């Protein structure tokens, strides 16, 4: 072999070794990249992170597209729920604010099944949630694939006391929208809605006659969560009933020139001879207060004062005097709000 041949052979060997080294480095980098992606992006914790990041962006479509997010019929059945629960709250406009999402732990509890815990803020308040995730194999032959073993979607069982309408995160809903067509009217109404977890749903009721204090419900677990919206009479409601009660007493009772006004809760028994037509006025109207009853709002028996002026003659000695006095009485009432918004008042 000539010196030139040896030189050429050495150059080729160096080129082969360099190529092999580059290939090894590339394979190593690829393996490291795949390992890093499987450890972070395509890990169980990374999968849950994708879900939480979608909620953080209010990308509800993206969140629902992940495996196992939509609750399975068996999961709903196990909770005693129908499979056709309304999905009204599974929309971006109904979500609360989710921020500062941080992975806390990712533990393999059994082969292919992980428990993942994340910390985060809900409407600025620190909170956390535990997720159950299971492996579904790989895709592309190298990347791990996951799904939620238990759907992170919860069910909010909302009971609206003394009403049917409520507002949640600015969205107004009517529980009767999901009742049977022939369901009788009810004083208290309820419905159950699917809702993302984690999130905060703030419930309230604000209408002309009724108000319910805001009830923030942080949802950080799956299953059924009970929510009560207590709609109670506001000052406008009480004032309106007071006006109608006063008008009734003025128009139907004190206008009657008899000792026992018909249909009224006050009157006077006089054993002597009545010489003049009795004149009634109201000295003090019963003060309306309203509390919820079983089927309507109730005012308990409340004291009022009517005033009577009448001239009478004693049957004993014939003397004449003018009775000018207050006559105490009590009355209560029941009031219901009709579909038209008018009040149906029943005196008792």
Secondary structure, 3 states (H helix, E strand, C coil): CCHHHHHHHHHHHHHHHHHHHHHHHHHHHHHHHHHHHHHCCCCHHHHHHHHHHHHHCCCHHHHHCCCCCCCCHHHHHHCCCCCCCECCCCCHHHCCCEEEEEEEEEEEEECCEEEEEEEEEECCEEEEEEEEEEEEEEECCCEEEEEECCCCEEEEEEEEECCCEEEECCEEEEHHHHCCCCCCCCCCEEEEEEEECCEEEEEEEECCCEEEEEEEEEECCCCEEEEEEECEECHHHHHHHHHHHHHHHHHHHCCCCCCCCCCCCCCCCCCCEECCCCEEEEEECCCCCCEECCCCEEEEEEEEEEEEEEEEECCCCCCEEEEEEEEEEEEEEEEEECCCCCEEEEEC
